[in-house]
Amino acid sequence: MGFLTSSDFIRGLFILALIYLAYQDARTFRLPNRVTLPLLVFGLVFNSFDSTRLASFPDALTGAILGYTFFWLLNFLYRLIKKQNGIGMGDAKLLAALGAWLGLNALPEVILIAALSGTLGGFIWLKVQDQHHRAPFPFGPFLAFAGIIELLWPHFLQTFILINLI
């Protein structure tokens, strides 16, 4: 049995920050910059210096940039079609932070887990809140959930799919 390492402590703080952001978004439909931006920076710093980093610095930096860009482009295309925002930029910043912590290679799985859990959560949200399907919906909790899953069980979906195919 090992003791809690500084790396475990930092990863625990990362999880706590994600839980806080999920709570804030579910409650206020906002992901505060005062948490998402430092989370992004700390992810890059952690992956720069810690020997137990989750990704190389170039992978973390690319993950942060492409994480933000993915949701920015998605929103840009939605705005072209619908003439209104489709996703909050707080979600883009959170995905950038997840990319900074987990690296570029984790982003497809994070997005897929968030999309699948968000779809299920969206149906439940509509029923419980008695909302119209066009009502705003907080996506941050599902991004946070996906980030925690990917941190604790890397490549969870790939493993889950392979186990069920064999």
Backbone hydrogen bonds in HBPLUS format (Angstrom, degrees):
<---DONOR---> <-ACCEPTOR-->    atom                        ^
c    i                          cat <-CA-CA->   ^        H-A-AA   ^      H-
h    n   atom  resd res      DA  || num        DHA   H-A  angle D-A-AA Bond
n    s   type  num  typ     dist DA aas  dist angle  dist       angle   num
A0009-PHE N   A0005-THR O   2.99 MM   4  6.31 155.6  2.05 148.6 155.5     1
A0010-ILE N   A0006-SER O   2.94 MM   4  6.19 157.5  1.99 147.2 152.7     2
A0011-ARG N   A0007-SER O   2.94 MM   4  6.17 160.0  1.98 148.4 154.0     3
A0012-GLY N   A0008-ASP O   2.84 MM   4  6.05 146.2  1.96 143.1 153.1     4
A0013-LEU N   A0009-PHE O   2.95 MM   4  6.31 149.1  2.05 146.0 154.1     5
A0014-PHE N   A0010-ILE O   2.97 MM   4  6.28 149.0  2.07 144.5 153.5     6
A0015-ILE N   A0011-ARG O   2.98 MM   4  6.31 155.4  2.04 146.6 152.2     7
A0016-LEU N   A0012-GLY O   2.92 MM   4  6.22 160.5  1.96 148.9 154.4     8
A0017-ALA N   A0013-LEU O   2.87 MM   4  6.09 155.8  1.93 148.1 154.4     9
A0018-LEU N   A0014-PHE O   3.01 MM   4  6.31 153.4  2.08 146.1 153.4    10
A0019-ILE N   A0015-ILE O   2.90 MM   4  6.21 156.3  1.96 153.2 159.9    11
A0020-TYR N   A0016-LEU O   2.92 MM   4  6.14 160.6  1.95 149.7 155.0    12
A0021-LEU N   A0017-ALA O   2.90 MM   4  6.14 161.1  1.94 148.6 153.8    13
A0022-ALA N   A0018-LEU O   2.88 MM   4  6.07 156.7  1.94 147.4 153.9    14
A0023-TYR N   A0019-ILE O   2.97 MM   4  6.19 161.1  2.01 149.9 154.7    15
A0024-GLN N   A0020-TYR O   2.88 MM   4  6.14 165.8  1.90 155.1 159.0    16
A0025-ASP N   A0021-LEU O   2.93 MM   4  6.05 166.1  1.95 152.0 155.5    17
A0026-ALA N   A0022-ALA O   2.98 MM   4  6.10 161.3  2.01 148.5 154.0    18
A0027-ARG N   A0023-TYR O   2.97 MM   4  6.10 148.1  2.07 147.3 156.1    19
A0028-THR N   A0024-GLN O   2.74 MM   4  5.75 162.9  1.77 155.5 160.4    20
A0029-PHE N   A0025-ASP O   2.80 MM   4  4.36 143.9  1.93 122.8 128.7    21
A0035-VAL N   A0032-PRO O   3.02 MM   3  5.67 162.5  2.05 115.7 121.4    22
A0036-THR N   A0032-PRO O   2.99 MM   4  6.30 173.4  1.99 156.8 157.9    23
A0037-LEU N   A0033-ASN O   3.05 MM   4  5.41 158.2  2.10 132.7 139.6    24
A0039-LEU N   A0035-VAL O   3.03 MM   4  6.05 151.3  2.12 145.0 153.9    25
A0040-LEU N   A0036-THR O   3.00 MM   4  6.23 149.5  2.09 144.9 152.2    26
A0041-VAL N   A0037-LEU O   3.03 MM   4  6.36 166.2  2.05 154.6 157.3    27
A0042-PHE N   A0038-PRO O   2.76 MM   4  5.92 169.8  1.77 156.3 159.3    28
A0043-GLY N   A0039-LEU O   2.99 MM   4  6.09 145.3  2.11 138.7 147.9    29
A0044-LEU N   A0040-LEU O   3.13 MM   4  6.51 155.7  2.20 150.1 155.8    30
A0045-VAL N   A0041-VAL O   2.91 MM   4  6.22 160.4  1.95 153.6 159.8    31
A0046-PHE N   A0042-PHE O   2.76 MM   4  5.84 165.9  1.78 148.3 152.7    32
A0047-ASN N   A0043-GLY O   3.04 MM   4  6.16 159.8  2.08 143.8 149.1    33
A0048-SER N   A0045-VAL O   2.96 MM   3  4.95 147.9  2.06 100.2 110.5    34
A0049-PHE N   A0045-VAL O   3.12 MM   4  6.34 151.6  2.21 159.6 163.9    35
A0050-ASP N   A0046-PHE O   3.06 MM   4  5.45 153.9  2.13 139.7 147.9    36
A0053-ARG N   A0050-ASP O   3.20 MM   3  5.21 137.4  2.39 117.3 113.2    37
A0060-ALA N   A0056-SER O   2.82 MM   4  6.08 155.4  1.88 156.3 164.2    38
A0061-LEU N   A0057-PHE O   2.81 MM   4  5.99 165.6  1.83 161.1 164.4    39
A0062-THR N   A0058-PRO O   2.92 MM   4  5.99 162.7  1.95 144.3 149.6    40
A0063-GLY N   A0059-ASP O   2.86 MM   4  5.93 151.1  1.95 138.1 147.0    41
A0104-LEU N   A0059-ASP O   3.18 MM  45  5.46 138.1  2.37 115.2 124.9    42
A0064-ALA N   A0060-ALA O   2.90 MM   4  6.13 152.0  1.98 146.3 153.3    43
A0065-ILE N   A0061-LEU O   3.00 MM   4  6.24 167.2  2.01 152.1 155.2    44
A0066-LEU N   A0062-THR O   2.86 MM   4  5.93 172.0  1.86 154.8 157.6    45
A0067-GLY N   A0063-GLY O   2.81 MM   4  5.62 143.6  1.94 135.3 146.0    46
A0068-TYR N   A0064-ALA O   3.16 MM   4  6.32 167.0  2.18 147.3 149.5    47
A0069-THR N   A0065-ILE O   2.95 MM   4  6.10 166.0  1.97 148.5 153.2    48
A0070-PHE N   A0066-LEU O   2.84 MM   4  5.79 153.6  1.91 142.6 148.2    49
A0072-TRP N   A0068-TYR O   2.92 MM   4  6.10 156.0  1.98 153.4 161.3    50
A0073-LEU N   A0069-THR O   2.82 MM   4  5.92 166.8  1.84 153.4 155.9    51
A0074-LEU N   A0070-PHE O   2.98 MM   4  6.17 156.6  2.04 144.1 151.3    52
A0075-ASN N   A0071-PHE O   2.91 MM   4  6.03 161.1  1.95 146.0 150.4    53
A0076-PHE N   A0072-TRP O   2.83 MM   4  6.04 154.3  1.90 146.6 154.9    54
A0077-LEU N   A0073-LEU O   2.90 MM   4  6.11 166.3  1.92 155.8 157.5    55
A0078-TYR N   A0074-LEU O   3.02 MM   4  6.21 156.1  2.08 143.1 150.3    56
A0079-ARG N   A0075-ASN O   2.82 MM   4  6.04 156.1  1.88 151.1 157.5    57
A0080-LEU N   A0076-PHE O   3.03 MM   4  6.33 147.5  2.14 144.4 153.2    58
A0081-ILE N   A0077-LEU O   3.17 MM   4  6.45 151.1  2.26 145.4 152.2    59
A0082-LYS N   A0078-TYR O   2.72 MM   4  5.80 174.8  1.72 165.5 166.1    60
A0083-LYS N   A0079-ARG O   2.82 MM   4  4.53 139.5  1.98 120.7 128.0    61
A0091-ASP N   A0088-GLY O   3.10 MM   3  5.54 135.3  2.31 106.0 116.0    62
A0093-LYS N   A0089-MET O   2.95 MM   4  6.23 154.0  2.01 143.5 149.9    63
A0094-LEU N   A0090-GLY O   2.89 MM   4  6.12 150.8  1.97 143.4 151.9    64
A0095-LEU N   A0091-ASP O   2.90 MM   4  6.14 157.9  1.95 147.3 153.1    65
A0096-ALA N   A0092-ALA O   2.91 MM   4  6.15 147.5  2.02 141.3 150.9    66
A0097-ALA N   A0093-LYS O   2.90 MM   4  6.19 152.3  1.98 143.8 151.1    67
A0098-LEU N   A0094-LEU O   2.87 MM   4  6.19 155.5  1.93 149.4 156.4    68
A0099-GLY N   A0095-LEU O   2.86 MM   4  6.09 151.6  1.95 143.1 151.1    69
A0100-ALA N   A0096-ALA O   2.85 MM   4  6.15 146.3  1.97 144.7 154.4    70
A0101-TRP N   A0097-ALA O   3.00 MM   4  6.29 148.3  2.10 147.5 155.2    71
A0102-LEU N   A0098-LEU O   2.77 MM   4  5.77 170.7  1.78 155.9 159.0    72
A0103-GLY N   A0099-GLY O   2.80 MM   4  4.75 141.0  1.95 122.7 131.8    73
A0106-ALA N   A0103-GLY O   3.20 MM   3  5.70 147.6  2.31 110.3 118.9    74
A0107-LEU N   A0104-LEU O   3.07 MM   3  5.47 146.8  2.18 110.7 120.1    75
A0110-VAL N   A0106-ALA O   2.94 MM   4  6.13 160.9  1.98 158.3 164.6    76
A0111-ILE N   A0107-LEU O   2.83 MM   4  5.97 170.1  1.84 162.7 164.3    77
A0112-LEU N   A0108-PRO O   2.94 MM   4  6.10 157.7  1.99 144.1 150.7    78
A0113-ILE N   A0109-GLU O   2.86 MM   4  6.01 169.4  1.87 154.5 157.2    79
A0114-ALA N   A0110-VAL O   2.90 MM   4  6.01 162.6  1.93 149.2 154.8    80
A0115-ALA N   A0111-ILE O   2.82 MM   4  5.95 154.6  1.89 145.3 152.9    81
A0116-LEU N   A0112-LEU O   2.88 MM   4  6.06 166.2  1.90 153.8 157.2    82
A0117-SER N   A0113-ILE O   2.90 MM   4  5.98 170.5  1.91 152.5 155.7    83
A0118-GLY N   A0114-ALA O   2.71 MM   4  5.55 144.8  1.83 136.6 148.1    84
A0119-THR N   A0115-ALA O   2.88 MM   4  5.96 143.9  2.01 139.7 148.0    85
A0120-LEU N   A0116-LEU O   3.22 MM   4  6.51 167.8  2.23 149.6 151.6    86
A0121-GLY N   A0117-SER O   2.78 MM   4  5.90 163.6  1.80 147.5 153.4    87
A0122-GLY N   A0118-GLY O   2.67 MM   4  5.65 141.6  1.82 135.5 146.3    88
A0123-PHE N   A0119-THR O   3.13 MM   4  6.43 155.6  2.19 147.6 152.1    89
A0124-ILE N   A0120-LEU O   3.16 MM   4  6.48 162.4  2.19 150.8 155.6    90
A0125-TRP N   A0121-GLY O   2.76 MM   4  5.91 161.0  1.79 149.5 155.6    91
A0126-LEU N   A0122-GLY O   2.91 MM   4  6.10 161.9  1.95 150.3 154.1    92
A0127-LYS N   A0123-PHE O   3.16 MM   4  6.39 155.6  2.22 144.0 150.2    93
A0128-VAL N   A0124-ILE O   2.83 MM   4  6.01 177.7  1.84 167.2 167.0    94
A0129-GLN N   A0125-TRP O   2.85 MM   4  5.66 162.3  1.88 147.7 153.8    95
A0130-ASP N   A0126-LEU O   2.98 MM   4  5.35 113.0  2.44 122.2 135.0    96
A0131-GLN N   A0126-LEU O   3.06 MM   5  4.81 144.7  2.19 126.2 136.5    97
A0135-ALA N   A0132-HIS O   2.94 MM   3  5.40 167.4  1.95 123.2 125.8    98
A0142-PHE N   A0139-PHE O   3.03 MM   3  5.54 131.2  2.27 112.8 125.0    99
A0143-LEU N   A0139-PHE O   3.14 MM   4  6.52 150.0  2.24 150.1 159.2   100
A0144-ALA N   A0140-GLY O   2.84 MM   4  6.04 165.3  1.86 160.0 164.0   101
A0145-PHE N   A0141-PRO O   2.93 MM   4  6.06 158.5  1.98 137.8 144.1   102
A0146-ALA N   A0142-PHE O   2.96 MM   4  6.05 160.9  2.00 139.2 144.6   103
A0147-GLY N   A0143-LEU O   2.86 MM   4  6.09 153.2  1.93 148.3 156.1   104
A0148-ILE N   A0144-ALA O   2.93 MM   4  6.21 156.4  1.99 153.0 158.9   105
A0149-ILE N   A0145-PHE O   2.95 MM   4  6.21 163.3  1.98 153.2 157.9   106
A0150-GLU N   A0146-ALA O   2.91 MM   4  6.09 163.6  1.94 148.5 153.2   107
A0151-LEU N   A0147-GLY O   2.89 MM   4  6.05 146.7  2.00 142.0 151.4   108
A0152-LEU N   A0148-ILE O   2.93 MM   4  6.09 169.7  1.94 156.2 158.2   109
A0153-TRP N   A0149-ILE O   2.75 MM   4  5.60 159.1  1.79 151.8 158.7   110
A0159-THR N   A0155-HIS O   2.99 MM   4  6.19 167.0  2.01 158.0 161.6   111
A0160-PHE N   A0156-PHE O   2.78 MM   4  5.93 163.9  1.80 155.0 160.4   112
A0161-ILE N   A0157-LEU O   2.82 MM   4  5.93 164.4  1.85 153.8 157.4   113
A0162-LEU N   A0158-GLN O   2.95 MM   4  6.10 164.7  1.98 148.2 152.9   114
A0163-ILE N   A0159-THR O   2.91 MM   4  6.05 164.8  1.93 154.6 158.5   115
A0164-ASN N   A0160-PHE O   3.16 MM   4  6.30 154.4  2.23 141.9 148.5   116
A0165-LEU N   A0161-ILE O   2.96 MM   4  6.15 127.9  2.24 142.5 156.7   117
A0165-LEU N   A0162-LEU O   3.17 MM   3  5.07 135.6  2.38  93.8 106.2   118
A0166-ILE N   A0162-LEU O   3.11 MM   4  6.25 139.4  2.28 147.3 156.2   119
